[in-house]
Amino acid sequence: MHRTTRISDDKAIQAAHLVATPRIGGVAVVTALIAGVLLFAPSGLERLFAIFMLSVIPVAAAGLAEDLGVRISPRGRLVAAAASSLVVIGLLQIWLTKSHMPGLDLLLHLAPMAILFTVFAVTGICHAVNLIDGVNGLAAVTAMLIAMGLGAICLQAGLDNLAFMVLLIVPAVLGFFIFNFPAGKIFLGDGGAYTLGHVLGWFAILVIQASTEVTPWAVLLVFFWPVADTALAIYRRKHAGRPTHQPDRLHFHQLIMRALELVIMGRQQRAISNPLTTLILTPFIAAPVLCGIVLWDRPAEACAAFVLFGVVFMMTYATGLAFAKRRGQPLISRISLTPETAGLHHL
C-alpha cells in the first residue's frame, strides 16, 4: 500500500482529500479494457483492436511509474502519451484528416501536419482527463459520459461494431467507480487517467475517420468538460506567469468543493463536499455530451453549441470568483496563490 500512495498527497496544493489515497485504480480499468477488447472484439476487427490496445503500453507504463513513486516529469508523461499515439499511427496508418474548420482542414490534407495535430490532440486529452482525477467520481463519470456519447454517435452513423467497442469502456470504468465514489477509496492515478484519455481520444479519431457524416464539432462537444477545464488551467497559469504544468487549486471542481466547505459545511465535512461536487457538476458535464449526440451530423449547429457552452463555462467560473470576492475573498485567499488570483478578474 505504501507504494501506491504518497505521504504528501494530502498536503499538495491541489489535494481534495484529508488523507493520502491509493492511486492505482487505473490498473484494474486498463486490464478490463484490454480483456474486453481481446475477448469481445467483433469478428474481423480482432487484429485492429489488439494493435490499438497494444499502443497503451508507453502511456500506461509512464503513468503507473509515477503512481508508484518513480518521479516522471509532466513532460515525460506527455512524451509517453505522444509515443502511444505514434504507435497507433504507425501500425494502423490512421490519423485525423478533417476538422470542419476551413483553415485547419487545409493543413490536415498534408500528412505530416495531420499526424502532428492528431498526436497533439490525443495527448491533450490524456492530460485533460488526468487533471479532473481529484474529486471522487469526477473522472469516472466524465469518462463514462464521453464513452456513451461516442457510442451514441456511432450508432446514429451506422458504426455498430465501433459503438460496441467504445461502450466497453463503461463497464470497465464502472467497476472502478464503485470504489471511487462516494468514499474515494482509490483513484485512477496517472496511469489510469492518461490511459483512459488515450483510449477515448483514439476512439474519437476512429469515429470521425470512419464516417463522412460525423462532424468533429459534435465529438468536441462530447469532450467539452475536460477540454474546457484544461484550456482554463493553461490560460490562468500563463496569465499569472507560472509554468502551465504547475498544479493549483483553481480547477472548476475544486472551486465548487471549497465553496461548499467555506460557505456551507466547513473543511471537516470533506467526505460530503467532495462527492457532492461530482453530483453538482454531472448535469453540466452531461449537457454538452447530449448536444453532441443530437448534433452529430450538423457542423454549424455543433460549432455554435460548443462556443455557447464555452461562454457559459467562462462566465460561470468568473461569477463564482466574483461571488467569493463580494464575501470578503475568504474563498480566493484560502484556495489560491495571490499572483494567480490577481490575473483571474480579467476572465
NORSUL-V60083 format. One record per residue. SS is DSSP state (alpha for helix, beta for strand, coil for the rest). BURIAL is + if it has 9 or more other C-alpha atoms within 8 Angstrom, else -. Layout:
BEGIN
SS|BURIAL + SS|BURIAL
END
This chain:
BEGIN
coil|- + coil|- + coil|- + coil|+ + coil|+ + coil|+ + coil|- + coil|- + alpha|+ + alpha|+ + alpha|- + coil|- + coil|- + coil|+ + coil|+ + coil|+ + coil|+ + coil|- + coil|- + coil|+ + coil|+ + beta|+ + coil|+ + coil|+ + alpha|+ + alpha|+ + alpha|+ + alpha|+ + alpha|+ + alpha|+ + alpha|- + alpha|+ + alpha|+ + alpha|+ + alpha|- + alpha|+ + alpha|+ + alpha|+ + alpha|- + alpha|- + coil|+ + coil|- + coil|- + coil|- + coil|- + alpha|+ + alpha|- + alpha|- + alpha|+ + alpha|+ + alpha|+ + alpha|+ + alpha|+ + alpha|- + coil|+ + alpha|+ + alpha|- + alpha|+ + alpha|+ + alpha|+ + alpha|+ + alpha|+ + alpha|+ + alpha|+ + alpha|+ + alpha|+ + alpha|+ + coil|+ + coil|+ + coil|- + coil|- + coil|+ + coil|- + alpha|- + alpha|- + alpha|+ + alpha|+ + alpha|+ + alpha|- + alpha|+ + alpha|+ + alpha|+ + alpha|+ + alpha|+ + alpha|+ + alpha|+ + alpha|+ + alpha|+ + alpha|+ + alpha|- + alpha|- + alpha|+ + coil|- + coil|- + coil|+ + coil|+ + coil|+ + coil|+ + coil|+ + coil|+ + coil|- + alpha|- + alpha|- + alpha|+ + alpha|+ + alpha|- + alpha|+ + alpha|+ + coil|+ + coil|- + alpha|- + alpha|- + alpha|+ + alpha|+ + alpha|+ + alpha|- + alpha|+ + alpha|+ + alpha|+ + alpha|+ + alpha|+ + alpha|+ + alpha|+ + alpha|- + alpha|+ + alpha|+ + alpha|+ + alpha|+ + alpha|+ + alpha|+ + alpha|+ + coil|+ + coil|+ + coil|+ + coil|+ + coil|+ + coil|+ + alpha|+ + alpha|+ + alpha|+ + alpha|+ + alpha|+ + alpha|+ + alpha|+ + alpha|+ + alpha|+ + alpha|+ + alpha|+ + alpha|+ + alpha|+ + alpha|+ + alpha|+ + alpha|+ + alpha|+ + alpha|+ + alpha|- + coil|+ + coil|- + coil|+ + alpha|- + alpha|- + alpha|+ + alpha|+ + alpha|+ + alpha|+ + alpha|+ + alpha|+ + alpha|+ + alpha|+ + alpha|+ + alpha|- + alpha|+ + alpha|+ + alpha|+ + alpha|+ + alpha|+ + alpha|+ + alpha|- + alpha|+ + alpha|+ + coil|+ + coil|+ + coil|+ + coil|+ + coil|+ + beta|+ + coil|+ + coil|+ + alpha|+ + alpha|+ + alpha|+ + alpha|+ + alpha|+ + alpha|+ + alpha|+ + alpha|+ + alpha|+ + alpha|+ + alpha|+ + alpha|+ + alpha|+ + alpha|+ + alpha|+ + alpha|+ + alpha|+ + alpha|+ + alpha|+ + alpha|+ + alpha|+ + alpha|- + coil|- + coil|- + coil|- + coil|+ + coil|+ + alpha|+ + alpha|+ + alpha|+ + alpha|+ + alpha|+ + alpha|+ + alpha|+ + coil|+ + alpha|+ + alpha|- + alpha|+ + alpha|+ + alpha|+ + alpha|+ + alpha|+ + alpha|- + alpha|- + alpha|+ + alpha|+ + alpha|- + alpha|+ + alpha|+ + alpha|+ + alpha|+ + coil|+ + coil|- + coil|- + coil|- + coil|- + coil|- + coil|- + coil|- + coil|- + coil|+ + coil|+ + coil|+ + alpha|- + alpha|+ + alpha|+ + alpha|+ + alpha|+ + alpha|+ + alpha|+ + alpha|+ + alpha|+ + alpha|+ + alpha|+ + alpha|- + alpha|- + alpha|+ + coil|+ + alpha|- + alpha|- + alpha|+ + alpha|+ + alpha|- + alpha|- + alpha|+ + alpha|+ + alpha|+ + alpha|+ + alpha|+ + alpha|+ + alpha|- + alpha|- + alpha|+ + alpha|+ + alpha|- + alpha|- + alpha|+ + alpha|+ + alpha|- + alpha|+ + alpha|+ + alpha|+ + alpha|+ + alpha|+ + alpha|+ + alpha|- + coil|+ + coil|+ + coil|- + coil|+ + alpha|+ + alpha|- + alpha|- + alpha|+ + alpha|+ + alpha|- + alpha|+ + alpha|+ + alpha|- + alpha|- + alpha|+ + alpha|+ + alpha|- + alpha|- + alpha|+ + alpha|+ + alpha|+ + alpha|- + alpha|+ + alpha|+ + alpha|- + alpha|- + alpha|+ + alpha|+ + alpha|- + alpha|+ + alpha|+ + alpha|- + coil|- + coil|- + coil|+ + alpha|+ + alpha|+ + alpha|+ + alpha|+ + alpha|- + alpha|+ + coil|+ + coil|- + alpha|- + alpha|- + alpha|+ + alpha|+ + alpha|- + coil|+ + alpha|+ + alpha|+ + alpha|- + coil|-
END
